[in-house]
Amino acid sequence: MIILAVETSCDETAVAIVEFKENKVKVLANIVSSQVKAHSKYGGVVPSLAARMHLKNMAPVLKRAFKQVEKKVFSEGDIPECRLQKKLKIDYIAATKGPGLIPALTIGVSAAKALAYALDKSLVGVNHLEGHIYSNWLTEFEKSKVYKVHKVKNDFKLWKPEFPILCLIVSGGHTQLILMKKDLKYKIIGETLDDAAGEAFDKVAKLLGLGYPGGPLIEKIAKKGDENKFKFTRPMMHSGDYNFSFSGLKTAVLYEVKSYSDDAPHPNPLPRGEGAGLPDKYKADISASFQQAVIDVLVSKTIKAAKQYKVKNIILGGGVSANKELRKQFGEKINKEIPNTKYQIPNASLSTDNALMIAVAAYYNIIGEKNIGSWRSVKADANLKIE
């Protein structure tokens, strides 16, 4: 089975062409065109700009994907590009239908509809969060309980997990704890009540004048800082439920930075502007302390839920899950407190938005006979729920 998948939920234009055969996965093409540079000057993603860039990038990304297939599958010049789609025998088209930014989603869904119509193939509408979950299936699961990063490769084996599974989705738009009792069966047991963790990273990075996206920049500078320097709040860590809140933590950082700027021992006021004039060591200590506060909350709540629901596996997904310190501390805590629970993480390159994860989620929807229809049946939904 060959699936062509499209992902445009936010600011990455992504296309993947993936072959599934029994328990093996061959990645024929996996192209991601990032818009980070275009949005960085605004400190975040601008929906209308994202849509315009998706519209501009979609055709070139599709062309690059087919070129990549041609290089991997056929000898150069052997198959003319115009015949490549027929030679590939694509079986299904898949697209992220939500959640996400509606202008961005609409471009990807429209492109997928056009492909499904032109090739006379069924269209699979995929939940973006489901894609992050199933990115974990793209590896042969390591039996060792010790934290390990899997290497990027073109061929994978599909993971065959034991259920129940607890998944922490942590990204710029979402922070959710999702319980899976079997494939395609989800129950949200906790979610953020305000800011998502990734959103908090972005806002704190902006306060410190680090730039966008905030997660990788804070992670980098935090390595030089002291995570115990500032005693930031751990919001809702002992709330008795599995919900999250990061707005208060972000505000605590704001007050600390404002207090430092007002009281800093210098003859003249600090230059105006977010992060302007703050010493590098101060920024590093703030970043390390903030990052550790987020990690403490995420790890504590997830471990507690894993114990209550007696899960067999804990998995991570979403852009923030690429954070090395988060991955490391999760592995250490699981190994210490619930050693009989296995820990699975996707390669860091698959934690951020990509179409490969959408293809894998589509595959499981196809074999589960869910969300398959004609090109007319799929509609973009910015607030799509996972269920």
Stockholm file with secondary structure:
# STOCKHOLM 1.0

chainA/1-387         MIILAVETSCDETAVAIVEFKENKVKVLANIVSSQVKAHSKYGGVVPSLAARMHLKNMAPVLKRAFKQVEKKVFSEGDIPECRLQKKLKIDYIAATKGPGLIPALTIGVSAAKALAYALDKSLVGVNHLEGHIYSNWLTEFEKSKVYKVHKVKNDFKLWKPEFPILCLIVSGGHTQLILMKKDLKYKIIGETLDDAAGEAFDKVAKLLGLGYPGGPLIEKIAKKGDENKFKFTRPMMHSGDYNFSFSGLKTAVLYEVKSYSDDAPHPNPLPRGEGAGLPDKYKADISASFQQAVIDVLVSKTIKAAKQYKVKNIILGGGVSANKELRKQFGEKINKEIPNTKYQIPNASLSTDNALMIAVAAYYNIIGEKNIGSWRSVKADANLKIE
#=GR chainA/1-387 SS CEEEEEECSSSEEEEEEEEEETTEEEEEEEEEEECHHHHHTTTSCCHHHHHHHHHHHHHHHHHHHHHHHHHHHSCTTTSCHHHHHHHHTCCEEEEEEESSCHHHHHHHHHHHHHHHHHHTCEEEEEEHHHHHHHGGGBSCCCSCCSCCCCCCCSEEEBCCCCSCEEEEEESSSCEEEEEEEETTEEEEEEEBSSCCHHHHHHHHHHHTTCCSSHHHHHHHHHTTSCTTSSCCCCTTTTSSSSCBCCHHHHHHHHHHHHHHHHHCSSSSCCCSSTTTTCCHHHHHHHHHHHHHHHHHHHHHHHHHHHHHHTCSEEEEESGGGGCHHHHHHHHHHHHHHCTTSEEECCCHHHHSCCHHHHHHHHHHHHHTTCSEECTTTCCCCTTCCCC
#=GC SS_cons         CEEEEEECSSSEEEEEEEEEETTEEEEEEEEEEECHHHHHTTTSCCHHHHHHHHHHHHHHHHHHHHHHHHHHHSCTTTSCHHHHHHHHTCCEEEEEEESSCHHHHHHHHHHHHHHHHHHTCEEEEEEHHHHHHHGGGBSCCCSCCSCCCCCCCSEEEBCCCCSCEEEEEESSSCEEEEEEEETTEEEEEEEBSSCCHHHHHHHHHHHTTCCSSHHHHHHHHHTTSCTTSSCCCCTTTTSSSSCBCCHHHHHHHHHHHHHHHHHCSSSSCCCSSTTTTCCHHHHHHHHHHHHHHHHHHHHHHHHHHHHHHTCSEEEEESGGGGCHHHHHHHHHHHHHHCTTSEEECCCHHHHSCCHHHHHHHHHHHHHTTCSEECTTTCCCCTTCCCC
//
